[in-house]
Amino acid sequence: MSMKPLTKNELREYFQVYRDAFPEWEADVPYSLSRTCGPITQVIGFQNLSYGAYRLMCGVEVSGPPDGGSFVLPQMLDVKHRNIERRQHLTKWPKVLRAIEEQIVPDVRMPLEIVEVFQLAEEEAERGANGRYLNGVAALSVYVGQYDRAIEWCNQAEASFSEFEKAIPCPEWMLIQRDFTNRLREAIKNGTGLEFLAITSDQRQS
């Protein structure tokens, strides 16, 4: 096993085969592939590991919530296909590509649909998630017109933050998340949930 990290040239070379396999996806700096449908973006990112290997990280970004609260469905491939060493890349990348196609949700070869992402994110949240994740699910609920569900997820996010606060004082990132939760819930009740998310999305991008 080589203990030297991949060079930029090596990572660029290895990334290229996946880029060629997804010609309709955008290639972003430094090394990630993405496709967007309205307020959601599915991402396949490439992480350069310290011992001469790379790892694929996948998930869906949701526009609107504060940074860190907008990434749902985080996924890695199974152990067999997770960390690819430089000596393995040439023979293993086709198997890694197949694993991406078989394991990642939503399906990377099917159209990206916000309703499907909402349903998958809800299923994951129902198995247990923190307030940061729940803010993303609440935003998705608004985007698909499920306003009662959005308020429920806001309430669960608030409960999660409150439970955390019992153990230690709220860090700055959590105060920002909690403020978003409260303002989104109020906007939904006022019938301006979509408008609120449009404003927070613009603020995040600026």
Backbone torsions as a table, in degrees:
resi	resn	phi	psi	omega
1	MET	NA	126.4	176.6
2	SER	-77.8	135.2	-178.9
3	MET	-95.1	0.2	179.6
4	LYS	-87.6	133.3	176.2
5	PRO	-59.6	157.4	175.4
6	LEU	-61.9	140.3	174.6
7	THR	-75.7	165.8	177.5
8	LYS	-59.9	-38.6	179.3
9	ASN	-66.1	-40.8	178.1
10	GLU	-64.4	-47.0	-178.4
11	LEU	-63.1	-39.3	178.0
12	ARG	-62.7	-41.8	179.0
13	GLU	-64.7	-44.7	-178.6
14	TYR	-68.3	-38.8	179.2
15	PHE	-62.6	-34.8	-173.7
16	GLN	-59.6	-36.8	-177.5
17	VAL	-66.5	-34.4	177.6
18	TYR	-75.4	-36.7	176.2
19	ARG	-60.2	-42.1	178.6
20	ASP	-66.1	-28.7	-179.2
21	ALA	-77.0	-16.4	179.0
22	PHE	-127.5	66.0	-174.1
23	PRO	-63.9	-22.4	-178.5
24	GLU	-88.3	-5.7	178.2
25	TRP	-89.8	154.7	176.1
26	GLU	-81.3	141.8	174.2
27	ALA	-101.0	119.3	-175.8
28	ASP	-110.1	160.0	177.4
29	VAL	-83.4	139.9	-0.9
30	PRO	-82.6	-48.7	-178.7
31	TYR	-145.8	87.7	176.4
32	SER	-153.1	153.8	175.7
33	LEU	-114.6	143.1	-178.4
34	SER	-149.5	153.8	171.7
35	ARG	-141.1	144.9	-171.7
36	THR	-122.5	141.8	172.0
37	CYS	-135.1	102.2	-178.4
38	GLY	59.6	-122.7	-174.8
39	PRO	-88.4	8.8	-179.9
40	ILE	-121.9	147.5	179.0
41	THR	-135.5	120.1	175.5
42	GLN	-86.8	134.6	-172.5
43	VAL	-127.8	136.8	167.8
44	ILE	-117.4	110.4	-177.4
45	GLY	-106.3	153.7	-178.7
46	PHE	-117.0	120.6	-178.1
47	GLN	-103.9	126.9	177.7
48	ASN	-85.2	112.5	-178.0
49	LEU	-85.5	165.8	-169.8
50	SER	-78.2	-13.3	-173.0
51	TYR	-114.8	30.8	176.5
52	GLY	80.9	43.8	-179.6
53	ALA	-149.1	165.0	174.7
54	TYR	-129.6	160.0	-178.3
55	ARG	-136.9	142.1	176.8
56	LEU	-96.2	133.9	177.6
57	MET	-124.3	132.1	-174.6
58	CYS	-128.6	158.4	177.6
59	GLY	172.0	-174.9	-178.0
60	VAL	-128.6	124.0	175.6
61	GLU	-86.6	136.4	179.3
62	VAL	-113.2	123.7	-178.7
63	SER	-73.4	136.8	175.5
64	GLY	127.2	-60.1	-178.2
65	PRO	-66.0	162.3	178.3
66	PRO	-62.1	161.4	178.4
67	ASP	-52.4	133.7	-179.8
68	GLY	93.3	-19.4	179.5
69	GLY	-105.3	10.6	-172.1
70	SER	-118.3	14.7	-177.8
71	PHE	-112.9	113.0	-179.1
72	VAL	-117.4	163.5	-180.0
73	LEU	56.1	44.8	176.7
74	PRO	-65.4	134.2	-175.8
75	GLN	-144.1	148.6	166.5
76	MET	-125.2	158.9	177.5
77	LEU	-72.1	166.6	178.3
78	ASP	-61.5	165.8	-173.3
79	VAL	-56.2	-37.4	-177.1
80	LYS	-61.9	-30.7	-175.3
81	HIS	-115.7	12.6	-168.9
82	ARG	-81.2	-55.8	-176.9
83	ASN	-110.8	118.5	-175.1
84	ILE	-109.7	114.4	179.5
85	GLU	-77.8	159.0	-177.1
86	ARG	-58.6	-36.2	-178.8
87	ARG	-73.7	-14.3	-178.5
88	GLN	-97.4	-19.4	-168.3
89	HIS	-55.3	-49.2	-172.1
90	LEU	-57.8	-41.3	-177.6
91	THR	-92.7	-20.9	-171.6
92	LYS	-98.6	-21.5	-172.6
93	TRP	-60.9	-34.4	176.7
94	PRO	-61.9	-34.5	177.9
95	LYS	-71.0	-35.1	177.0
96	VAL	-65.5	-41.9	177.5
97	LEU	-59.7	-43.1	178.9
98	ARG	-63.8	-38.2	178.5
99	ALA	-64.8	-39.5	175.8
100	ILE	-57.4	-46.7	-177.3
101	GLU	-66.4	-30.7	-175.6
102	GLU	-91.9	-28.3	-169.6
103	GLN	-106.7	-31.3	-172.2
104	ILE	-79.1	137.1	173.9
105	VAL	-121.2	143.7	-7.5
106	PRO	-64.9	160.4	-176.3
107	ASP	-53.9	123.8	-175.6
108	VAL	-71.7	-13.8	-179.7
109	ARG	-101.3	-1.3	177.4
110	MET	-107.7	158.6	177.7
111	PRO	-56.6	142.7	178.2
112	LEU	-78.7	121.2	-176.4
113	GLU	-123.2	128.6	-176.4
114	ILE	-67.2	-32.7	179.1
115	VAL	-64.0	-41.2	178.4
116	GLU	-64.5	-43.5	178.6
117	VAL	-61.0	-42.7	177.4
118	PHE	-58.6	-47.3	-178.6
119	GLN	-63.3	-43.4	179.5
120	LEU	-66.1	-41.4	-179.7
121	ALA	-66.7	-37.9	176.5
122	GLU	-62.7	-43.8	179.9
123	GLU	-60.0	-42.1	179.0
124	GLU	-68.2	-41.5	-179.8
125	ALA	-63.4	-35.4	-179.5
126	GLU	-68.5	-21.5	176.1
127	ARG	-82.6	-7.5	179.1
128	GLY	123.8	123.9	179.9
129	ALA	-157.3	157.5	179.2
130	ASN	-87.1	173.8	-175.9
131	GLY	-61.7	-33.4	179.3
132	ARG	-61.3	-45.8	178.5
133	TYR	-65.7	-41.8	-176.3
134	LEU	-63.7	-30.0	174.9
135	ASN	-61.4	-39.0	176.8
136	GLY	-64.5	-40.2	178.8
137	VAL	-67.2	-38.4	177.7
138	ALA	-61.8	-42.9	178.8
139	ALA	-63.6	-44.0	177.1
140	LEU	-58.1	-40.1	179.4
141	SER	-59.2	-40.8	178.4
142	VAL	-65.4	-44.1	-177.6
143	TYR	-60.9	-31.4	-179.5
144	VAL	-97.3	6.9	174.9
145	GLY	82.4	14.5	179.4
146	GLN	-96.1	74.0	-170.9
147	TYR	-70.3	-36.4	177.2
148	ASP	-64.6	-40.1	177.2
149	ARG	-64.7	-38.9	179.9
150	ALA	-60.0	-43.3	178.5
151	ILE	-64.7	-39.1	177.4
152	GLU	-60.5	-42.3	-179.7
153	TRP	-69.6	-35.0	174.2
154	CYS	-62.2	-42.4	179.2
155	ASN	-62.9	-40.4	179.4
156	GLN	-68.4	-37.2	176.7
157	ALA	-62.7	-44.7	178.7
158	GLU	-60.3	-41.5	178.7
159	ALA	-64.2	-37.9	178.9
160	SER	-64.7	-43.5	178.2
161	PHE	-63.6	-41.3	-179.3
162	SER	-64.7	-39.0	179.1
163	GLU	-65.8	-40.9	178.1
164	PHE	-61.9	-40.5	-175.3
165	GLU	-65.9	-21.1	178.2
166	LYS	-66.7	-28.0	-176.7
167	ALA	-88.4	-47.0	-178.9
168	ILE	-142.6	158.6	176.5
169	PRO	-59.8	147.1	-178.8
170	CYS	-64.6	124.8	172.9
171	PRO	-72.2	169.0	-175.8
172	GLU	-58.3	-42.1	-177.7
173	TRP	-61.9	-35.3	-179.3
174	MET	-72.2	-36.3	176.1
175	LEU	-61.2	-38.9	178.5
176	ILE	-66.6	-42.9	178.9
177	GLN	-63.5	-44.6	-177.9
178	ARG	-65.5	-39.2	177.3
179	ASP	-61.1	-41.7	176.9
180	PHE	-61.0	-45.0	179.5
181	THR	-55.3	-49.2	-176.5
182	ASN	-66.2	-41.8	-178.8
183	ARG	-70.3	-37.0	177.2
184	LEU	-65.1	-44.4	179.9
185	ARG	-60.4	-43.0	179.1
186	GLU	-65.1	-39.9	179.5
187	ALA	-64.6	-40.4	178.4
188	ILE	-61.6	-44.8	-179.7
189	LYS	-63.2	-29.5	178.7
190	ASN	-88.1	0.1	179.8
191	GLY	78.3	19.8	-176.9
192	THR	-124.0	30.8	-177.3
193	GLY	-61.5	-45.7	180.0
194	LEU	-64.6	-40.8	179.5
195	GLU	-63.9	-40.1	178.7
196	PHE	-62.3	-44.3	-179.8
197	LEU	-66.6	-33.7	176.9
198	ALA	-63.5	-40.1	179.7
199	ILE	-67.5	-46.7	-178.4
200	THR	-67.9	-30.0	176.5
201	SER	-66.2	-43.0	179.0
202	ASP	-64.7	-39.5	179.6
203	GLN	-64.1	-38.7	-178.6
204	ARG	-68.4	-35.3	-177.0
205	GLN	-80.6	-20.6	-176.3
206	SER	-78.4	NA	NA
